[in-house]
Amino acid sequence: MSSTTPDKVSIRLSDAKTTESAGRSLAYSIYQTPLTISLIGELGAGKTTFLQGFAEGLGISERLTSPTYALEQRYQTKRFGELLHIDLYRIEPSEAASIIESSDDHDGIRCIEWADRIGGFEANIEIRIIEHPEDRDARTLECTFKDIPIPSRSEVEKWRKEVRLPPNVIAHCDAVADIAQKVGEELIKIGKLVRPTTLRRCSELHDLFRFVEFHRGNHAPIPTTKEDKETWATLIIKYEEHSHESACAEFLREQGFPDMASIVEIHGLKTENHPEMTIEQKILFYADKRIRDNEWVTVDERFEYFKRIYTDGKETDFHKKWHKETKELEEELFDGPPSF
């Protein structure tokens, strides 16, 4: 059963610039459409400013403006179809519900300001901007993600038992989850929106099928019991055409978690640091390159390990390319060397 607890994050907004930056960051955590985003906050709290950053992150070239008088504005995004921006400020609550209902079939991204004027309305993603009377310049942004299902920790443990995942691989996954959580926390501190629970669950599961490659000489675990051997043999046949990354992704799709599958699927070295990767995809890719077995190491130390176990200590063009990509991603995430 998927988690019914929404993924939540809270960030501090110090000014319009950080509000717009927070909106821009949300554009890199979108996984599916149609999608409805509600924005709640007092007049002047920064709802439109947030959406201006969001629109920029989505690749909209024109400046998003408040549709207070026109009720709605439409913009074309680069990857997610049409963004529909609706403002209910001047609408009577009795009329607001019918206006929203008329756009329920919108197949792109629908952003609704003053969504709290509709009693009981629930969006896929809720943005709530809270002002602090004691500090006129400070605001808190609370983001609640309800758009994608997330497995519970008990489901993670159940799946690990079912596939007889070795203890050392479990320890590696949990270490990757710890460092991914740390990366997420650091980004949240500087006003970036990251899905903390989604990121942790993806990290805990990213090597769930690491053993499917053991018969290909890729230094993955060797079965130690008869039960291991029988279970893995069955799964290897089922996922014969897959790498361990895509096998895990396929499994997650089978279990009803397609968006998490898209995060897990590209954590290996076969993936380039592409601008269209989501922030969770980037963090998982990076976190996996900071863990050697279950130990936190630097990116340089991790790639020295790769050379030692895969290419007898020789630096190939392949590893040189991905080492460079990972260092560039580190620079992108932290705007300099990380503090851990």
Buried (B, 14 or more C-beta within 10 A) or exposed (E): EBBEEBBBBEBBBEEEEBBBBBBBBBBBBBBEBBBBBBBBBEEEBBBBBBBBBBBBBBBBEEEBEBBBEEBBBEBBBEEBBBBBBBBBBEBEEEEBBEBBEEEEEBEBBBBBBBBBBBEEBEBBBBBBBBBEEEEEEEBEBBBBBBBBBBBBEEBBEEBBEEBBBBEEBBBBBBBBBBBBBBBBEBBBEBBBBBBBBBBBBBBBBBBBBBBBBBEEEEEBBEBEEEEBEEBBEEBBEBBEEBBBBBBBBBBBBEBEBBBBBBBBBBBBBEBEBEEEBBBBBBBBBBBBBBBBEBEBBBBEEBBBBBBEEBEEEEEEEEBEEBBEBBBEBBEEBBEEEBEE
